[in-house]
Amino acid sequence: MARPLRVQYPGAYYHVINGGNAGEKIFLRRRDKEKFLEYLEKATERFSIIIHIYCIMSNHYHLLIETPQPNLSSAIQWLNVSYAAYYNKKHQRSGHLFQGRFRAILIDADEYLKHLSRYIHLNPVRARIVTKPEEYPWSSYPAFSGKIKTPDWLETKWLLGCFGNKRKEAIKSYKDFVEEVEIETLENPNKNLIGGFILGSTDFVNWVKDIFLSQRKDEKEIPQLKKLKPRASLNAILQAICNELGCVEKQIRERGHKGNKARDIAIYLSRDYSGAPCKDLGEFFGGVSGAAITMRYNEVSKEIPRNKKLRGMVNNIKKQLLNF
């Protein structure tokens, strides 16, 4: 079974979604929803996560979460296991409650948090459960609209701050933003997902790819990873190296020159960014073996952290390749 690709780092924002196994309901009674919110509050204390938005429906839930620590998986797994144990005992059932692994979309908050919050808060309206979002008691919207007192564990200041400096004015502006949109024409922001789990600007997506995905080894259980890793042609890689180091392509591709940093960098970046097998790279770099490519790659990988000059050259070339 394929595993979802997770990227975790301090300060990350996520849209987390999980639903009942086979679409079954996971909240049958009012007390179930209250209990889930109790566990959600405990999760903020236990894992220091920050809840910006929530909406609990009968067979699924939505959360917009910020993680000051890189611990999303631990926090959501604890939440799901805790609630499932309560639910199974309460309703005298056994087996899986949730439909496997939860979905976590990594968000560029500055670009998408506002629009995602609106889409999530209007979920009960789209489902025709209520006519106005503030009528639905199992979402964070009543707190954002000023209808109820904001729970201590719910963060509203960040989002409302995008709509005004004064709370009263910000609440009104946010209510207008949510309630005056045409439900029939409202698009799901997640339609713009990259690789099935990143929602953000081009710069944000490139940053995630370079910092968190470029160095990860391909894993059969995570097919997304191979598709999302940054790619560049071998010619583009060599050209960027020539621009940065003032060398020529022939110098890079020919074997037999000791201390050839340009060649070392080319092999290192080609393996990470071209997507070509080591055997093909060996042929490209003067007819060496695939094992020789791997050996050189590993040596450069170890040298980069301790060689400031080399690290600077590699980073500059990466910026050219990824158009940062």
N, C-alpha and C positions, 0 to 999 in steps of 0.2 A: 504494500500500500504506500502511495506517495505521501511524503511528509510535507507540511507547509513550510515555506521558507520564512524564517524569523530573523529579523535584524533588531538587536536590542542595544541601546546605549543610553547614558544619562541624558535626561531632558527630551526623550522621544515622545511623540504623540501617536495614539492609535485609535482607530475605530474598531472596536471589538464586537463581534456578532457571534451568537451561539443559539442553537435551537434544539427542540426536542428530537429524540431519535425517531426516524421515519416520519417527521413532521408532527409528532404527538404533542399534546399540551404539556407544559411543564409548570404551569401555574393554574391550579384548579380553584383555589379559594383565595379570598382576600388575605388570609393569614399567610399563604404561600408567598405572596408578593411582599408582604411586610417582613417575612423572614429573610427573603432574598436581600432586601434593603439593609437589614441588620447585618447580614454577612458582608455586604458591600462596605458598610461603615467599618466593620472590623478589618476588612482588607486594607482600607486606607491607613489604619493604625498599625497593622502588622507589617505591611510592605511599603508604607510611605508613598503609595500611589495617590494621584490626584484625580478625582472624578470631576470632569467638566460637564458632561451631559449623560443622562440615562433615560431609557424608555423600556418598560417591561410590557410585553404583549403576552397573549395567552400561550403561545408556543415558541417564543424566542425573546431575546433581549438585545438591546444596543447599548454600548458604552463608548464615550469618548474619554480616553484616559491619557494622562501625562505620567511619565515614569522618571522621577528624579534619579532613581537607581535603575540599572539595566536588569530588571527582574519581572518583566511582564508575564512570562510563562509561569513563573512560580506563583505570582499573585492570582492569575486567572485559574490556574489548576487548583489552587487552594479554594477559591471561591466556588468553582463548579463541584469539586468533591464534597465540600461542606454542605452545599445546598442539596446535592443529590442524596447524601446520606440522610438529611432531614426529610426530604420529600419521600424517599422510599419507605422510611419508617412511619411517617405520618399517614401515607396512603396504602400501607401494607403491600408494597410491590418490591420486586427485585430486578436486577439487570441494569443496563445502561440507561440513563435518563437523557443525556445529551447525544447529539449526532456526531460522535467522534471528536476530533480536535476542533478547538474553537478557531474562528477566522480572525486575523488581526491585520488590519490595513495600516501601514505606516503613513503618517500624514505630515504634509508640509502645513503646519498650523496657521501660519500667516496667510496662506493662500486659500485654505479650504475649511478651517474650523467653523467659520460663520455659516457657510453654505451647508455643511454637513449637519450642524446643529439644527438648522431650519428643517432639513429633510427628515431628520430623526424625530424632532418634536411634532411634525405633521403626520407621523406614521398612524396614530389613532384616527386622524381625520380622513386620511386616504382609505383606511379600513372601514370607514363609516361607523365607527364606534361612538364618536362624538362629532359635533359640528364645529366646535372651537377647541383648539389645543389646550387651553387652560381648564377645560372641563374634565380633562383626563387626569386623574390623581396619581397615576403610576409612571409619570415622567417628571423630568426636572423643570418642565415649562412653567408650572404654577409658581415655582420659586423665581424663575427669570421674569415672569410677568408681574411679580409683586403680589400675587394672590395669597401666597402662604409665606411664612418665615423660612428663610433659607437654612437648611440643616448645616451644622458646623462642618460636616465632612464634604459638602458640595461646594466646588469653586465656581463662583459666578462673576467675580470681579474682572478676570482676564477678558472674557467674552464681552461683557457689558461695556468694558473700557473701550472696545472697538466702536461703540455706538454713542459715546459721549463721556465727558469728564464728570458730570454730575449724575448720580445714580437714578434719580427720578426721570431725567431727560433720556438717559441711556435705556431705561426700561421701556419708555414710550417708543423710542426709535427701534428697539429690537422687536417689540410687539408689531409695529408697522411692517418691519422687514419680514416677519414670519407670517402674519395674518393677511397681508394685502397681496400676497403672491397668488397667482391662479393655480389651483391644485392640479388641474388637468394638464397644464403645460410645465409643471415643475419637473425638472430632470434630476435624476439621481447623480450626485457628483461622482459616485464610484464608477460611472461609465468611462471616466478618464483614467482608470487604473493602468499603470505600467507594470507588466509582468504579473498581473493578478494580485499585487499586494502593496504597490507604492502609489500614493496620490500626492502629486506635487508639481512644482514648476520644473522646467528643464534643468535648471541649475541644481535644484534639490535632488532630482533623480540621478543626475550625473555624480553628485557628491556621494550619494548612497552607494552607487555602483563602484566608485573608485575606492572609497574608504572601507566599505564593509563587504563587498562582493568580489573585487578583483583578485584578492589574495586567497579566497576560499577555494579549496579543491572541489572539483565536480563530484557530486554524489548522485548515484542512481536513484535514491529514494526522494531526491529533491530535483525534479526535472526543470523547475523554474530557474535554478541557479545557472545552468549552462546558457540559457537563453538571455539572462539578464546581465551576465558578466560583460563588461565593456569589450568591444571588438574594434580592431583596426587592421588594415592590410599591412603586409610585410613591407611593401614599398613606402607606405605612410610612416611606419615606424622608423625605417632607415632614414627617410628624409628629415624627420624631426630630430633624429640623433645627429645627422650631419649639420643641421642648422644650429644646434646647441653646442656641438663640440668643434665645429669648423673642420670636419674631416670629409672624406669622400666614401661613396658606397663600396668601392673596391677594397678599401682598407678594412671595412667591417666584415665583408663576406669571406675574405681570404684567411685561411688558417695558417698557423705557424708563427705568428708574431706574438712574442711574450709581452705581457703588460698592456695588452690592447683593451683599454677600458671601453672604447666605443663598441667593440665586438661583444664584450661582456654584458654591457647594458642592452645591446640589441638582442642577445639571446634571452636575457632575463625578461625584457618587455615583450618579445615575440611569443614566448611561451604563455605569458599572462593574458595578452591582448589579441593575438591573431586567431586563436582557436585552432591552429594547425597542430597535428600530431607531432610528437618529438622526432619521429622518423623522417617526416617531411622537412622539419626544421633542420635536421642534420644534413640533408641533401642541399638545402638552401644555403647553409653556412659552410660550404666547401667540401661536402661529402663526409662529414663526421657521423658517428653513430648516434642513435636516439639516446643511448645511455650517456654518451658524452655531453649531450645537450642538458640532460637532467642533472648531471654532476656539476656542470658549470652554473646552471640555474641555482642549485642549492648553495654553492659557494658564494655567489653574488648576494643571495638572500641573507646569508649570515653576515656579510660584510656591510650591507647598507645601514643597519642600525648603529654600527660603531664608527662609520666613516661619514662624517658630516658633509664633506665635499661631494662624495659620490651620491649621497642621499639628496643633496640639493640639485645635482644634475638630473637625476632620475625624476624628481618631482617636477622640474621645469619641462622635461620632455613629456611627462604625463599630461601636463596642462595643455601643451600643444595638441596632443592626440585627442583629448576629450573636450577641447574648445572651452576650457574654464576661463 
